[in-house]
């Protein structure tokens, strides 16, 4: 195993010394969402706004930890479209996610520091209307990116993963179904806590997940297994 691929086995590991920990980058996401995720991780993160992805080339290199980078892209990463036109900005979330994957890949190629890219995506049906279409296209884009880019990521000793969620306690952005509806639709009868999300993200970025790549990890309390098409069934 090369030095680079050996490093890719590293990740967000709270048991290691700070010098051995990777750098965490949180890309996109509305500010309150990014703050909740950073707090759940229990470690500081570098944040990149949607408008900084294309201009970040080289600017982060000196801040990266040799132990690696865990790059977390938040979806939704943009405010809901102001227009009520059903086609307004429908591909923007997908385009933003693709830009984020490209920026993370370029960082790894420049620095030879191991990168784990994690797309944090809402489950299908969590949002409604225009925001649902935008998020669904982002999810489909992530699946396509993993299928087409997995070889280049693996050859570099890096990983690309998606984590999905279906409701987070205390977090109800515009366009999301009501908390009551989310609970009704979730077999575990409660939204996930940000602490639980932090556990999953730390695992995905850790050495324990070093063979997990090119896949979706669902943290949805049974939402998908039950039936994503709301309200196909009631519990």
C-alpha positions in Angstrom: 0.0 0.0 0.0 1.3 3.4 -1.0 1.9 6.2 1.6 -1.0 8.1 0.1 -3.4 5.1 0.1 -2.3 4.2 3.6 -3.2 7.8 4.7 -6.7 7.4 3.1 -7.4 4.9 5.8 -7.2 7.7 8.3 -10.1 10.0 9.0 -12.1 11.7 11.7 -10.8 9.8 14.7 -11.3 11.4 18.0 -9.1 8.9 19.8 -6.0 10.1 17.9 -3.9 13.0 18.8 -4.9 16.3 17.2 -1.8 16.3 15.0 -2.9 12.9 13.6 -6.4 14.1 12.8 -7.6 15.1 9.4 -8.7 18.6 8.4 -12.5 18.9 8.1 -13.9 21.1 5.3 -17.7 21.9 5.3 -18.8 23.0 1.9 -22.0 24.9 1.0 -25.0 24.5 3.3 -27.0 27.3 4.9 -25.1 28.8 7.8 -27.2 27.3 10.6 -26.9 23.8 9.0 -23.2 24.1 8.7 -22.9 25.3 12.3 -25.0 22.3 13.6 -22.8 19.9 11.6 -19.6 21.4 12.8 -20.8 21.3 16.4 -21.9 17.6 16.0 -18.5 16.7 14.8 -16.9 18.2 17.9 -14.0 19.7 16.0 -13.3 22.9 14.1 -13.9 22.9 10.4 -12.9 25.1 7.5 -16.0 26.4 5.7 -16.5 27.1 2.0 -19.6 28.9 0.8 -21.2 28.1 -2.5 -19.5 31.1 -4.1 -16.0 30.0 -2.8 -15.8 26.6 -4.4 -14.4 27.8 -7.7 -12.0 30.3 -6.1 -10.6 28.0 -3.5 -7.9 26.4 -5.7 -4.7 26.5 -3.8 -6.0 28.7 -1.0 -6.6 25.8 1.3 -3.5 23.8 0.7 -1.4 25.2 3.5 -4.2 24.6 6.0 -4.6 20.9 5.3 -3.5 18.2 7.8 -1.1 15.5 6.5 -3.4 13.0 8.1 -6.0 13.8 5.5 -9.1 15.8 4.6 -12.7 15.0 5.2 -14.7 17.2 2.8 -18.4 17.3 3.7 -20.7 18.8 1.2 -24.1 19.8 2.6 -27.3 19.5 0.6 -29.3 21.7 0.4 -26.5 24.0 -0.2 -28.5 26.9 -1.6 -31.4 29.0 -0.5 -34.8 28.0 -2.1 -35.4 29.7 -5.4 -37.3 33.0 -5.1 -39.2 32.2 -8.3 -42.2 30.0 -8.2 -41.4 28.8 -11.7 -41.0 25.0 -11.4 -38.0 25.1 -13.6 -36.2 27.9 -11.8 -32.7 26.8 -10.8 -33.7 23.1 -10.7 -30.2 22.0 -11.6 -28.4 24.4 -9.3 -28.0 21.9 -6.3 -26.6 19.3 -8.7 -24.2 21.7 -10.3 -23.0 22.9 -6.9 -22.4 19.3 -5.7 -20.4 18.6 -8.9 -18.3 21.7 -8.4 -17.6 20.6 -4.8 -16.5 17.1 -5.9 -14.2 18.7 -8.5 -12.7 21.0 -5.9 -12.0 18.2 -3.5 -10.5 16.0 -6.2 -8.3 18.9 -7.4 -7.1 19.4 -3.8 -6.1 15.8 -3.4 -4.3 15.8 -6.7 -2.4 19.0 -5.9 -1.4 18.1 -2.3 -1.3 14.3 -2.4 -3.1 14.5 0.9 -5.8 11.8 1.3 -9.3 13.0 0.8 -12.6 11.5 1.8 -15.5 13.3 0.1 -18.9 13.0 1.9 -22.1 14.3 0.4 -24.7 14.8 3.1 -28.0 14.5 1.3 -31.7 14.6 2.3 -33.7 11.5 1.6 -36.2 11.5 -1.3 -39.5 12.9 0.0 -38.2 14.9 2.9 -38.6 18.1 1.0 -41.5 19.3 -1.2 -42.0 21.3 -4.4 -39.1 23.0 -6.1 -36.6 22.2 -3.3 -37.4 18.5 -3.5 -36.7 18.4 -7.2 -33.4 20.3 -6.7 -32.3 17.9 -3.9 -33.4 14.8 -5.9 -31.3 15.8 -8.8 -28.4 16.4 -6.5 -28.8 12.9 -5.2 -29.0 11.4 -8.7 -25.9 13.4 -9.6 -24.0 12.0 -6.6 -24.9 8.5 -7.7 -23.7 9.2 -11.2 -20.5 10.8 -10.0 -19.6 7.8 -7.8 -20.2 5.4 -10.7 -18.1 7.4 -13.2 -15.4 8.7 -10.9 -14.8 5.8 -8.5 -11.8 4.6 -10.4 -9.9 7.9 -10.3 -10.7 8.3 -6.6 -9.7 4.8 -5.7 -6.5 5.0 -7.8 -5.6 8.1 -5.8 -6.2 6.2 -2.5 -9.2 8.4 -1.8 -12.9 7.8 -1.0 -16.2 9.3 -2.1 -19.3 8.5 -0.1 -22.9 9.8 0.5 -24.7 9.9 3.8 -28.5 10.5 3.7 -30.8 11.8 6.4 -34.6 12.1 6.8 -35.2 14.8 9.3 -32.9 16.3 11.9 -34.1 17.4 15.3 -34.3 21.1 15.7 -33.6 21.7 12.0 -36.5 22.5 9.7 -35.4 24.5 6.6 -37.8 26.0 4.1 -39.4 23.4 1.9 -39.1 20.6 4.4 -42.1 18.7 5.5 -43.4 19.5 9.0 -41.8 17.8 12.0 -45.1 16.0 12.6 -45.1 14.6 9.1 -41.4 13.6 9.3 -42.1 11.7 12.6 -45.2 10.1 11.2 -43.3 8.9 8.1 -40.3 7.6 10.2 -40.6 4.1 11.6 -38.4 5.0 14.6 -40.9 7.8 15.4 -38.3 10.5 15.9 -36.0 12.6 13.7 -32.3 11.9 14.1 -30.3 14.1 16.4 -27.3 16.0 15.3 -25.3 14.0 17.8 -26.3 10.8 15.9 -25.4 12.5 12.6 -22.0 13.4 14.1 -21.4 9.7 15.0 -22.1 8.6 11.4 -19.9 11.3 9.9 -17.0 10.5 12.2 -17.4 6.8 11.3 -17.4 7.5 7.6 -14.3 9.6 7.9 -12.5 7.2 10.1 -10.0 4.3 9.7 -12.8 1.9 10.5 -14.5 2.9 7.2 -11.4 2.8 5.1 -13.0 0.2 2.7 -16.3 2.1 2.5 -16.5 4.0 -0.8 -18.7 4.6 -3.8 -21.9 4.0 -1.8 -24.8 5.6 0.1 -25.0 5.2 3.8 -28.6 5.8 5.0 -29.2 7.4 8.4 -32.9 7.7 8.0 -34.6 5.8 10.9 -36.2 3.5 8.3 -37.7 6.2 6.1 -36.5 4.6 2.8 -37.3 1.1 3.8 -40.8 2.1 4.8 -41.6 3.9 1.6 -40.0 7.1 0.3 -43.1 8.2 -1.6 -45.0 10.2 0.9 -47.8 9.4 1.9 -47.8 6.0 0.2 -48.5 4.4 3.5 -49.3 5.4 7.1 -48.0 3.8 10.3 
